[in-house]
Amino acid sequence: MLTVVTSGKAAPGVTTSTWALALAWPGPLLVADCDPAGGDMAPGLLAGRVSADRGLLSWSTAARRGVPAMQAATLVAEHAVKLPEQPQVWLVPGVTTAAQGTSFTAEGWERLASALQTSSASIGRDALVDAGRLVNERGCWPVLRAADRVLLAVRPSVRSVHAAQDAVQRVRQELGDLARVAALVIGNGPYPAGEVAKALQLPLAGSLPYDRTAAAVLSDGAMSSMKTLRRSALLRAASGLAAELADTAEAVAG
């Protein structure tokens, strides 16, 4: 099962949410940082612990045009890094700058989408993608089109909902419909999560709390033990949501 987490321009916490779900995932998981503006997953939780020679760009070079889909899928794992704290989770680090993101062609995203689908189906490892913000026509749209579900992160505020509404329209244009799209509401605000999802005309996938301390560890590389992180409000909530997502994936596969 391929799940993509993305958002509108208001940056409601896609990277933090993706990491929280990844750490709470109940089974083997491949995480790919596909933010074309420059990925923050490796510089966050894995700051200073990831080699710069492995990731999307090295995979793209190895899985060049003409490489069979199965081989390209196998190569994804070879260009991923294993989380020391959770060996069943692998991360494919993303590009580090927007300039590198623009060099990743539409054809490259198509090959990656196919590889993630093949990896999920043949290796038995779910895939989770941080797609960053949907602010223009460039980016990893082929990955979103290949996704089994797309979680649109949004905060319960007028500004964030407005940005998410624009993102919903972009997704509708690219995917043709919103059948696989759901709202992921981040934090508390003046509007209930269900009302936010209704304003976006999307089902509610779930909600996660705004946890400043945990977010600093996941997205900014702040120091903390994994034991302490797992006790945080964010990881406790993510554990329940990840279990629901994984159960859905298993039911669909069955």
NUDOVO-782866 format. One record per residue (C-alpha): residue number from 1; residue in one letter; x, y negated, z negated. Coordinates in steps of 0.02 Angstrom, whole numbers. Layout:
N
REC    nr   rest       xx       yy       zz
REC   NUM      A        X        Y        Z
...
This chain:
254
REC    nr   rest       xx       yy       zz
REC     1      M        0        0        0
REC     2      L       69     -169       53
REC     3      T       19     -318      -56
REC     4      V       66     -497      -16
REC     5      V       63     -641     -140
REC     6      T       56     -817      -67
REC     7      S      -17     -990      -98
REC     8      G      -54    -1162      -30
REC     9      K       61    -1310      -46
REC    10      A       30    -1342     -231
REC    11      A      156    -1205     -283
REC    12      P       50    -1123     -419
REC    13      G      177     -989     -464
REC    14      V      193     -860     -325
REC    15      T      369     -805     -372
REC    16      T      331     -792     -558
REC    17      S      172     -694     -522
REC    18      T      260     -577     -400
REC    19      W      397     -539     -526
REC    20      A      270     -513     -666
REC    21      L      170     -390     -561
REC    22      A      329     -302     -504
REC    23      L      394     -275     -681
REC    24      A      224     -212     -735
REC    25      W      194      -99     -585
REC    26      P      156       80     -642
REC    27      G      251      168     -503
REC    28      P      396      152     -380
REC    29      L      394      -18     -295
REC    30      L      487     -108     -157
REC    31      V      482     -298     -175
REC    32      A      526     -410      -29
REC    33      D      559     -597      -45
REC    34      C      489     -664      119
REC    35      D      477     -849       77
REC    36      P      537     -934      237
REC    37      A      577    -1094      142
REC    38      G      710    -1003       40
REC    39      G      676     -863      -84
REC    40      D      684     -887     -272
REC    41      M      664     -708     -332
REC    42      A      848     -662     -338
REC    43      P      908     -832     -404
REC    44      G      777     -818     -540
REC    45      L      772     -656     -638
REC    46      L      930     -588     -556
REC    47      A     1033     -748     -559
REC    48      G     1217     -706     -539
REC    49      R     1184     -520     -526
REC    50      V     1145     -499     -341
REC    51      S     1271     -483     -201
REC    52      A     1245     -610      -62
REC    53      D     1280     -480       73
REC    54      R     1118     -384       48
REC    55      G      943     -442       90
REC    56      L      829     -492      232
REC    57      L      965     -561      344
REC    58      S     1081     -411      327
REC    59      W      932     -295      356
REC    60      S      882     -393      511
REC    61      T     1056     -374      583
REC    62      A     1059     -187      547
REC    63      A      880     -155      606
REC    64      R      903     -248      769
REC    65      R      785     -231      915
REC    66      G      774      -53      979
REC    67      V      802       32      811
REC    68      P      661      159      781
REC    69      A      528      109      654
REC    70      M      572      249      534
REC    71      Q      755      204      536
REC    72      A      714       20      509
REC    73      A      607       70      360
REC    74      T      748      174      287
REC    75      L      867       29      310
REC    76      V      756      -83      203
REC    77      A      803       19       50
REC    78      E      987       11       96
REC    79      H      979     -180       97
REC    80      A      883     -191      -67
REC    81      V      952     -204     -244
REC    82      K      892      -99     -389
REC    83      L      836     -189     -546
REC    84      P      951     -139     -689
REC    85      E      809     -154     -814
REC    86      Q      685      -56     -708
REC    87      P      767       66     -585
REC    88      Q      603      109     -500
REC    89      V      590      -70     -435
REC    90      W      695     -122     -285
REC    91      L      710     -301     -220
REC    92      V      753     -357      -45
REC    93      P      824     -533      -76
REC    94      G      761     -667       41
REC    95      V      844     -806      139
REC    96      T      927     -937       31
REC    97      T      885    -1093      132
REC    98      A      748    -1157      246
REC    99      A      875    -1162      388
REC   100      Q      904     -975      368
REC   101      G      715     -953      365
REC   102      T      694    -1036      534
REC   103      S      827     -919      605
REC   104      F      720     -769      557
REC   105      T      618     -751      716
REC   106      A      437     -698      738
REC   107      E      503     -536      813
REC   108      G      607     -510      656
REC   109      W      453     -532      546
REC   110      E      359     -409      656
REC   111      R      495     -279      632
REC   112      L      496     -310      445
REC   113      A      306     -293      435
REC   114      S      317     -126      526
REC   115      A      460      -68      414
REC   116      L      366     -112      254
REC   117      Q      212      -21      315
REC   118      T      314      132      364
REC   119      S      412      130      201
REC   120      S      253      122       98
REC   121      A      168      263      194
REC   122      S      315      382      216
REC   123      I      420      356       60
REC   124      G      276      343      -62
REC   125      R      330      176     -133
REC   126      D      209       30     -139
REC   127      A      270     -135      -67
REC   128      L      246     -307     -144
REC   129      V      292     -466      -50
REC   130      D      322     -646     -105
REC   131      A      271     -744       50
REC   132      G      295     -917      -26
REC   133      R      182    -1059       24
REC   134      L       77    -1065      182
REC   135      V      116    -1241      239
REC   136      N      143    -1223      426
REC   137      E      130    -1103      573
REC   138      R      305    -1033      549
REC   139      G      343     -897      424
REC   140      C      304     -716      387
REC   141      W      129     -711      463
REC   142      P      160     -538      539
REC   143      V      187     -473      361
REC   144      L       22     -549      304
REC   145      R      -67     -472      454
REC   146      A        5     -302      408
REC   147      A      -43     -317      225
REC   148      D     -176     -207      147
REC   149      R     -219     -355       35
REC   150      V     -167     -536       15
REC   151      L     -173     -620     -155
REC   152      L     -191     -809     -142
REC   153      A     -120     -887     -300
REC   154      V     -210    -1043     -359
REC   155      R     -222    -1145     -519
REC   156      P     -395    -1193     -586
REC   157      S     -376    -1377     -541
REC   158      V     -451    -1485     -404
REC   159      R     -281    -1518     -325
REC   160      S     -231    -1336     -319
REC   161      V     -401    -1278     -256
REC   162      H     -395    -1409     -118
REC   163      A     -224    -1344      -63
REC   164      A     -287    -1165      -73
REC   165      Q     -437    -1207       37
REC   166      D     -318    -1265      173
REC   167      A     -218    -1104      152
REC   168      V     -379    -1001      165
REC   169      Q     -415    -1082      333
REC   170      R     -239    -1042      395
REC   171      V     -257     -862      338
REC   172      R     -426     -846      423
REC   173      Q     -353     -910      587
REC   174      E     -204     -791      579
REC   175      L     -292     -635      513
REC   176      G     -459     -659      599
REC   177      D     -558     -639      438
REC   178      L     -537     -639      249
REC   179      A     -584     -459      216
REC   180      R     -416     -418      136
REC   181      V     -393     -584       44
REC   182      A     -430     -617     -140
REC   183      A     -395     -756     -264
REC   184      L     -265     -740     -402
REC   185      V     -299     -878     -528
REC   186      I     -149     -938     -628
REC   187      G     -167    -1022     -797
REC   188      N     -309    -1110     -886
REC   189      G     -398    -1265     -828
REC   190      P     -564    -1355     -823
REC   191      Y     -640    -1222     -709
REC   192      P     -666    -1035     -743
REC   193      A     -574     -912     -631
REC   194      G     -736     -849     -555
REC   195      E     -788    -1026     -508
REC   196      V     -618    -1056     -426
REC   197      A     -635     -898     -322
REC   198      K     -812     -947     -274
REC   199      A     -751    -1118     -216
REC   200      L     -628    -1029     -102
REC   201      Q     -763     -906      -44
REC   202      L     -649     -763      -98
REC   203      P     -669     -618     -218
REC   204      L     -571     -633     -380
REC   205      A     -425     -512     -388
REC   206      G     -383     -564     -566
REC   207      S     -301     -699     -668
REC   208      L     -135     -724     -755
REC   209      P      -95     -846     -896
REC   210      Y       24     -992     -877
REC   211      D      169     -936     -987
REC   212      R      306    -1066     -982
REC   213      T      435     -960    -1074
REC   214      A      411     -805     -968
REC   215      A      407     -909     -809
REC   216      A      575     -985     -853
REC   217      V      650     -810     -862
REC   218      L      570     -746     -702
REC   219      S      591     -898     -591
REC   220      D      731    -1001     -668
REC   221      G      849     -869     -737
REC   222      A      828     -914     -921
REC   223      M      902     -786    -1039
REC   224      S      789     -661    -1125
REC   225      S      787     -476    -1164
REC   226      M      672     -366    -1063
REC   227      K      593     -308    -1226
REC   228      T      547     -487    -1271
REC   229      L      486     -521    -1094
REC   230      R      372     -370    -1096
REC   231      R      288     -436    -1254
REC   232      S      247     -601    -1170
REC   233      A       67     -649    -1130
REC   234      L      110     -652     -944
REC   235      L      180     -475     -936
REC   236      R       39     -405    -1042
REC   237      A      -89     -479     -923
REC   238      A       11     -427     -771
REC   239      S       16     -249     -834
REC   240      G     -173     -235     -828
REC   241      L     -185     -317     -657
REC   242      A      -44     -213     -584
REC   243      A     -128      -54     -645
REC   244      E     -290     -106     -559
REC   245      L     -199     -146     -397
REC   246      A     -104       18     -401
REC   247      D     -263      116     -437
REC   248      T     -345       34     -288
REC   249      A     -197       81     -181
REC   250      E     -206      262     -239
REC   251      A     -393      269     -206
REC   252      V     -371      201      -30
REC   253      A     -229      321        6
REC   254      G     -332      467      -57
